[in-house]
Amino acid sequence: MTKHRNSAYSEEYRREAFRRSELPNQTTVSCISNLILLITQRLKVMRWVSVCIE
């Protein structure tokens, strides 16, 4: 039997990646760089929130 692994990316992230890749004049490289920036921004906000909660 095969074990089911949790995905590294949320469903929301996958939808956003697909949406951005479908934009006109959007290259794969620019799409990837924008998504990486999106991830780092979210991580920063999560850290800020955790600091504020403590």
N, CA, C and O of each residue as an XYZ file, in Angstrom:
216
protein
N       0.818     -1.175      0.000
C       0.000      0.000      0.000
C       0.870      1.250      0.000
O       1.920      1.283      0.642
N       0.439      2.262     -0.710
C       1.188      3.498     -0.798
C       0.719      4.474      0.274
O      -0.479      4.657      0.491
N       1.688      5.096      0.937
C       1.335      6.103      1.942
C       1.000      7.407      1.238
O       1.623      7.763      0.237
N       0.014      8.113      1.768
C      -0.380      9.417      1.221
C       0.407     10.500      1.944
O       0.305     10.654      3.161
N       1.193     11.247      1.177
C       1.969     12.342      1.773
C       1.206     13.644      1.647
O       0.454     13.851      0.695
N       1.409     14.515      2.617
C       0.853     15.860      2.512
C       1.640     16.623      1.475
O       2.858     16.472      1.382
N       0.966     17.434      0.703
C       1.614     18.217     -0.333
C       2.460     19.321      0.294
O       2.115     19.872      1.340
N       3.569     19.631     -0.364
C       4.429     20.712      0.115
C       3.777     22.070     -0.121
O       4.129     23.057      0.525
N       2.829     22.114     -1.044
C       2.178     23.374     -1.390
C       0.679     23.268     -1.144
O       0.050     22.256     -1.451
N       0.130     24.329     -0.586
C      -1.303     24.330     -0.300
C      -2.093     24.442     -1.600
O      -1.558     24.818     -2.643
N      -3.346     24.115     -1.513
C      -4.239     24.230     -2.669
C      -4.312     25.692     -3.130
O      -4.342     25.977     -4.327
N      -4.338     26.600     -2.170
C      -4.382     28.029     -2.488
C      -3.140     28.441     -3.284
O      -3.249     29.192     -4.253
N      -1.971     27.956     -2.884
C      -0.723     28.279     -3.570
C      -0.754     27.745     -5.002
O      -0.357     28.438     -5.938
N      -1.225     26.517     -5.163
C      -1.290     25.928     -6.518
C      -2.227     26.697     -7.424
O      -1.921     26.918     -8.595
N      -3.382     27.112     -6.883
C      -4.316     27.904     -7.688
C      -3.696     29.230     -8.106
O      -3.837     29.665     -9.249
N      -3.008     29.865     -7.163
C      -2.361     31.147     -7.455
C      -1.255     30.972     -8.502
O      -1.108     31.807     -9.395
N      -0.490     29.904     -8.396
C       0.569     29.638     -9.373
C      -0.033     29.449    -10.765
O       0.472     29.993    -11.747
N      -1.101     28.685    -10.840
C      -1.754     28.462    -12.131
C      -2.322     29.762    -12.684
O      -2.168     30.058    -13.869
N      -2.983     30.545    -11.817
C      -3.566     31.816    -12.265
C      -2.489     32.743    -12.812
O      -2.661     33.354    -13.867
N      -1.386     32.844    -12.094
C      -0.302     33.722    -12.543
C       0.341     33.226    -13.828
O       0.756     34.033    -14.660
N       0.428     31.926    -14.002
C       1.051     31.391    -15.215
C       0.191     31.643    -16.452
O       0.695     31.629    -17.576
N      -1.101     31.871    -16.246
C      -2.014     32.112    -17.363
C      -2.101     33.590    -17.760
O      -2.739     33.919    -18.760
N      -1.473     34.477    -16.995
C      -1.528     35.903    -17.312
C      -0.805     36.184    -18.634
O       0.191     35.532    -18.947
N      -1.306     37.153    -19.408
C      -0.634     37.479    -20.663
C       0.753     38.074    -20.397
O       0.960     38.769    -19.404
N       1.683     37.794    -21.287
C       3.066     38.287    -21.196
C       3.783     37.842    -19.927
O       4.720     38.504    -19.481
N       3.355     36.735    -19.345
C       3.971     36.208    -18.122
C       4.872     35.046    -18.502
O       4.390     34.026    -18.994
N       6.169     35.186    -18.282
C       7.083     34.079    -18.563
C       7.117     33.144    -17.362
O       6.713     33.518    -16.261
N       7.591     31.952    -17.579
C       7.697     30.986    -16.495
C       8.639     31.501    -15.414
O       8.360     31.364    -14.223
N       9.751     32.093    -15.832
C      10.731     32.597    -14.871
C      10.144     33.714    -14.023
O      10.327     33.717    -12.806
N       9.444     34.662    -14.636
C       8.864     35.753    -13.847
C       7.760     35.238    -12.927
O       7.591     35.736    -11.814
N       7.022     34.258    -13.387
C       5.974     33.658    -12.551
C       6.605     33.016    -11.311
O       6.122     33.204    -10.194
N       7.676     32.266    -11.516
C       8.361     31.598    -10.405
C       8.930     32.624     -9.434
O       8.792     32.478     -8.220
N       9.578     33.675     -9.975
C      10.159     34.677     -9.064
C       9.093     35.391     -8.263
O       9.297     35.685     -7.085
N       7.962     35.675     -8.880
C       6.871     36.326     -8.142
C       6.334     35.415     -7.042
O       6.018     35.881     -5.947
N       6.230     34.137     -7.326
C       5.703     33.202     -6.329
C       6.687     33.008     -5.183
O       6.273     32.855     -4.034
N       7.971     33.013     -5.478
C       8.973     32.892     -4.418
C       8.887     34.110     -3.504
O       8.975     33.984     -2.282
N       8.715     35.280     -4.097
C       8.562     36.499     -3.303
C       7.306     36.398     -2.446
O       7.308     36.806     -1.285
N       6.247     35.861     -3.015
C       5.006     35.699     -2.277
C       5.225     34.811     -1.047
O       4.714     35.111      0.031
N       5.970     33.738     -1.204
C       6.244     32.825     -0.089
C       7.037     33.535      1.001
O       6.704     33.426      2.181
N       8.088     34.264      0.613
C       8.908     34.933      1.621
C       8.113     36.005      2.353
O       8.306     36.208      3.551
N       7.226     36.691      1.649
C       6.388     37.694      2.308
C       5.465     37.044      3.332
O       5.291     37.560      4.436
N       4.881     35.919      2.964
C       3.981     35.227      3.895
C       4.735     34.749      5.122
O       4.232     34.844      6.242
N       5.946     34.233      4.916
C       6.738     33.765      6.051
C       7.073     34.910      7.000
O       7.040     34.736      8.218
N       7.391     36.068      6.453
C       7.682     37.229      7.297
C       6.460     37.608      8.125
O       6.573     37.867      9.323
N       5.307     37.640      7.494
C       4.081     38.006      8.213
C       3.791     36.976      9.307
O       3.396     37.342     10.413
N       3.984     35.707      9.005
C       3.749     34.670     10.015
C       4.685     34.851     11.203
O       4.277     34.657     12.348
N       5.934     35.221     10.942
C       6.878     35.466     12.043
C       6.438     36.666     12.870
O       6.479     36.624     14.099
N       6.018     37.734     12.199
C       5.569     38.934     12.904
C       4.400     38.599     13.812
O       4.351     39.033     14.963
N       3.457     37.823     13.288
C       2.267     37.459     14.069
C       2.679     36.630     15.272
O       2.191     36.859     16.378
N       3.580     35.663     15.067
C       3.991     34.822     16.200
C       4.712     35.632     17.261
O       4.571     35.342     18.449
N       5.484     36.641     16.868
C       6.164     37.502     17.825
C       5.150     38.331     18.601
O       5.284     38.506     19.812
N       4.140     38.839     17.910
C       3.114     39.665     18.559
C       2.274     38.856     19.544
O       1.821     39.386     20.558
N       2.070     37.588     19.251
C       1.252     36.738     20.111
C       1.982     36.433     21.411
O       1.354     36.310     22.463
N       3.300     36.310     21.346
C       4.085     35.941     22.536
C       4.138     37.014     23.549
O       4.761     36.844     24.597
